């Protein structure tokens, strides 16, 4: 049986932006956190949706036809196949739910690609 998780404590262990860390698993999905600042990369996930919940700060999800600004306590689900670019002007703390096999940069390989995130 897993113990409870203090998300604030876990965020203190994250020291690199845009690098997801795994907190737990729910069925076939991982619960992940990451810190965001600046621009990520344009990418899409052809078979998976992405759930972004803002814990602290503000995250903007840029899509080719619109932008969605997410504030603390709000979430947004990027539909599968939609090209998007996450952006945070200032540091933001984000919680994700996504299938275990998802690579953070989806259909793009870049210096931000993390194919096997660490557990914290």
HELIX and SHEET records of a PDB file:
HELIX    1   1 UNK A    7  UNK A   12  1                                   6    
SHEET    1   A 6 UNK A  67  UNK A  71  0                                        
SHEET    2   A 6 UNK A  58  UNK A  63 -1                                        
SHEET    3   A 6 UNK A  84  UNK A  99 -1                                        
SHEET    4   A 6 UNK A  29  UNK A  39 -1                                        
SHEET    5   A 6 UNK A  21  UNK A  26 -1                                        
SHEET    6   A 6 UNK A 118  UNK A 119  1                                        
SHEET    1   B 5 UNK A  67  UNK A  71  0                                        
SHEET    2   B 5 UNK A  58  UNK A  63 -1                                        
SHEET    3   B 5 UNK A  84  UNK A  99 -1                                        
SHEET    4   B 5 UNK A  50  UNK A  56 -1                                        
SHEET    5   B 5 UNK A  75  UNK A  78 -1                                        
END                                                                             
